[in-house]
Amino acid sequence: MEDKRITKTKKTLKNALMKMLDEKDFEHISITELCRIAEVSRITFYSHYNDKYALLDDIFNDMLAAGTEDYYRRQAENNPRGHLVAGYVNMLDSILKIYYDRFEFFRHADPEKNPYLASRFYSIVLETVELHTDHVRRRLKLKYSPKKIAGFVCFGLIGFINECHVENTPLEQITREAEELLTDIFRSGILTEKEEHEKMEAMGLEPMTSRV
């Protein structure tokens, strides 16, 4: 277990970085200024992180851990049998929850303003969807690779959320419509082999996947 003093110092640095993002682009944030705002020395900073990118990655890892924990909780509570559609909806809900719970941070993940943040955010969502889809492939015959499906879902999801923001769509509506869209996609059978989907429909079952 990490020493409490180290955890506190890292938290202070993370909070300082997130505060600075309100004022300037990530690329223009210097370690010197970051340390001044966090009230820690450069020596202390470099004892924990190689650079500001490592600090940012640590912030993303914290959020990924929280999102993963939430996903497993949802699976245990409402999808113990590991149904395909319910599994993806749980994953979507976990992503949306972590995104909006920490929206003050994620709103800076603009590809034009902060390309590294945007790239890192996308890669984490992509890895999460790909990992889930890889588990799906153990039980279902998929038409495409987990990486291709993950890319399709991620680009669609992020694009959908961005357009919702442009239209000032309420959060509750974003969540509901995103769930409906994702559900329609996976129930349509466009991502699974035809015979696999028909077999499940004939049995009156929703396509299922193993629990992850």
C-alpha positions as CSV (number, residue, x, y, z in Angstrom):
1,M,0.0,0.0,0.0
2,E,1.3,3.5,-0.9
3,D,2.4,5.7,1.9
4,K,-0.3,8.2,2.9
5,R,2.1,11.2,2.5
6,I,2.9,10.1,-1.0
7,T,-0.8,9.7,-1.8
8,K,-1.5,13.2,-0.4
9,T,1.3,14.7,-2.5
10,K,0.2,13.1,-5.7
11,K,-3.4,14.2,-5.0
12,T,-2.2,17.8,-4.5
13,L,-0.3,17.7,-7.8
14,K,-3.3,16.2,-9.6
15,N,-5.6,18.9,-8.3
16,A,-3.1,21.6,-9.2
17,L,-2.9,20.3,-12.8
18,M,-6.7,20.1,-13.2
19,K,-7.0,23.6,-11.8
20,M,-4.4,24.9,-14.3
21,L,-6.3,23.4,-17.2
22,D,-9.0,26.0,-16.6
23,E,-6.5,28.7,-17.5
24,K,-4.3,27.3,-20.2
25,D,-3.7,24.4,-22.6
26,F,-1.9,21.3,-21.3
27,E,1.1,21.8,-23.6
28,H,1.7,25.3,-22.1
29,I,1.7,24.1,-18.5
30,S,5.2,24.0,-17.0
31,I,6.5,21.8,-14.2
32,T,7.8,24.9,-12.4
33,E,4.4,26.6,-12.4
34,L,2.7,23.4,-11.5
35,C,4.9,22.9,-8.5
36,R,4.4,26.5,-7.4
37,I,0.6,26.2,-7.4
38,A,0.8,22.8,-5.7
39,E,3.3,24.2,-3.2
40,V,5.7,21.3,-3.7
41,S,9.4,21.3,-4.9
42,R,10.5,20.2,-8.3
43,I,12.6,17.5,-6.5
44,T,9.4,16.2,-4.9
45,F,7.6,16.2,-8.2
46,Y,10.3,14.2,-10.0
47,S,10.4,11.7,-7.2
48,H,6.9,10.7,-8.2
49,Y,6.6,11.5,-11.9
50,N,9.0,11.6,-14.8
51,D,7.1,14.5,-16.5
52,K,3.7,16.1,-16.7
53,Y,2.5,13.4,-19.1
54,A,3.0,10.8,-16.4
55,L,1.1,12.9,-13.9
56,L,-1.8,13.2,-16.4
57,D,-1.7,9.4,-17.1
58,D,-2.0,8.8,-13.3
59,I,-5.2,11.0,-13.3
60,F,-6.6,8.9,-16.1
61,N,-5.6,5.7,-14.4
62,D,-7.5,6.8,-11.3
63,M,-10.6,7.4,-13.3
64,L,-10.2,4.1,-15.2
65,A,-10.0,2.2,-11.9
66,A,-13.2,3.9,-10.6
67,G,-15.0,3.2,-13.9
68,T,-14.0,-0.4,-13.9
69,E,-15.1,-0.9,-10.3
70,D,-18.5,0.7,-11.1
71,Y,-18.8,-1.6,-14.2
72,Y,-18.2,-4.8,-12.2
73,R,-20.8,-3.6,-9.6
74,R,-23.4,-3.1,-12.3
75,Q,-22.7,-6.5,-13.8
76,A,-23.1,-8.2,-10.4
77,E,-26.3,-6.4,-9.6
78,N,-28.2,-6.5,-12.9
79,N,-26.5,-8.8,-15.3
80,P,-25.3,-11.9,-13.4
81,R,-25.8,-14.1,-16.4
82,G,-23.7,-11.9,-18.6
83,H,-26.2,-11.0,-21.4
84,L,-24.6,-9.3,-24.3
85,V,-26.7,-6.2,-24.6
86,A,-26.9,-5.6,-20.8
87,G,-23.1,-6.0,-20.6
88,Y,-22.5,-3.2,-23.1
89,V,-25.2,-1.0,-21.6
90,N,-23.5,-1.4,-18.2
91,M,-20.2,-0.5,-19.8
92,L,-21.7,2.5,-21.4
93,D,-23.3,3.6,-18.1
94,S,-20.0,3.3,-16.3
95,I,-18.2,5.4,-18.9
96,L,-20.9,8.1,-18.9
97,K,-20.9,8.2,-15.1
98,I,-17.2,8.7,-14.8
99,Y,-17.3,11.2,-17.6
100,Y,-19.9,13.4,-16.2
101,D,-18.9,12.9,-12.5
102,R,-15.5,14.4,-13.6
103,F,-16.8,16.6,-16.4
104,E,-14.8,19.6,-15.2
105,F,-11.7,17.6,-16.2
106,F,-13.0,15.8,-19.3
107,R,-14.3,19.0,-20.9
108,H,-10.7,19.9,-21.5
109,A,-10.2,16.8,-23.7
110,D,-10.7,18.8,-26.9
111,P,-8.7,17.5,-29.8
112,E,-7.9,21.0,-31.0
113,K,-7.1,22.5,-27.6
114,N,-5.6,19.6,-25.8
115,P,-4.8,16.8,-28.3
116,Y,-2.9,14.7,-25.8
117,L,-5.8,14.7,-23.4
118,A,-8.2,13.8,-26.2
119,S,-6.0,11.0,-27.4
120,R,-5.5,9.6,-24.0
121,F,-9.2,9.7,-23.2
122,Y,-10.0,8.0,-26.4
123,S,-7.4,5.3,-26.0
124,I,-8.7,4.4,-22.5
125,V,-12.3,4.1,-23.7
126,L,-11.1,2.1,-26.7
127,E,-9.1,-0.3,-24.5
128,T,-12.1,-0.7,-22.2
129,V,-14.5,-1.5,-25.0
130,E,-12.0,-3.8,-26.7
131,L,-11.3,-5.8,-23.5
132,H,-15.0,-6.3,-23.0
133,T,-15.5,-7.3,-26.6
134,D,-12.7,-9.7,-26.4
135,H,-14.6,-11.5,-23.6
136,V,-17.7,-11.5,-25.8
137,R,-15.8,-13.3,-28.5
138,R,-15.3,-16.2,-26.2
139,R,-19.0,-17.0,-26.4
140,L,-20.2,-15.5,-29.7
141,K,-18.9,-15.5,-33.3
142,L,-18.2,-11.9,-34.1
143,K,-18.0,-10.6,-37.7
144,Y,-15.1,-8.3,-36.8
145,S,-12.2,-8.1,-34.5
146,P,-12.6,-6.7,-31.0
147,K,-10.4,-3.8,-31.9
148,K,-12.6,-2.9,-35.0
149,I,-15.8,-3.2,-33.0
150,A,-14.3,-1.1,-30.2
151,G,-13.3,1.6,-32.6
152,F,-16.8,1.6,-34.1
153,V,-18.4,1.9,-30.7
154,C,-16.0,4.5,-29.4
155,F,-16.1,6.9,-32.3
156,G,-19.8,6.6,-32.4
157,L,-20.2,7.1,-28.7
158,I,-17.9,10.1,-28.5
159,G,-19.4,11.7,-31.6
160,F,-22.9,11.1,-30.2
161,I,-22.0,12.8,-26.9
162,N,-20.3,15.7,-28.7
163,E,-23.4,16.4,-30.8
164,C,-25.6,16.1,-27.8
165,H,-23.6,18.9,-26.2
166,V,-23.9,21.0,-29.3
167,E,-27.7,20.6,-29.1
168,N,-27.6,21.2,-25.3
169,T,-29.3,17.9,-24.7
170,P,-30.0,17.2,-21.0
171,L,-27.8,14.6,-19.3
172,E,-30.7,12.3,-18.5
173,Q,-31.7,12.3,-22.2
174,I,-28.1,11.7,-23.4
175,T,-27.9,8.6,-21.2
176,R,-31.3,7.3,-22.3
177,E,-30.7,7.9,-26.0
178,A,-27.2,6.5,-25.9
179,E,-28.4,3.3,-24.2
180,E,-31.2,3.0,-26.8
181,L,-28.8,3.5,-29.7
182,L,-26.3,1.0,-28.3
183,T,-29.0,-1.5,-27.6
184,D,-30.4,-1.3,-31.1
185,I,-27.0,-1.8,-32.6
186,F,-26.2,-5.0,-30.7
187,R,-29.7,-6.4,-30.9
188,S,-29.7,-5.9,-34.7
189,G,-27.1,-8.6,-35.1
190,I,-24.8,-6.5,-37.4
191,L,-21.8,-7.3,-35.3
192,T,-22.3,-11.1,-34.9
193,E,-22.3,-13.8,-37.5
194,K,-25.7,-14.4,-39.0
195,E,-26.1,-18.0,-37.9
196,E,-25.1,-17.1,-34.4
197,H,-27.7,-14.3,-34.1
198,E,-30.5,-16.4,-35.7
199,K,-29.8,-19.3,-33.4
200,M,-30.2,-17.0,-30.4
201,E,-33.4,-15.5,-31.7
202,A,-34.8,-18.9,-32.5
203,M,-34.2,-19.9,-28.9
204,G,-35.9,-16.8,-27.7
205,L,-32.7,-15.6,-26.0
206,E,-30.8,-12.4,-26.0
207,P,-27.3,-13.1,-27.2
208,M,-25.1,-13.7,-24.1
209,T,-21.4,-13.3,-23.2
210,S,-19.4,-14.7,-20.4
211,R,-18.9,-12.5,-17.3
212,V,-15.8,-10.4,-17.2
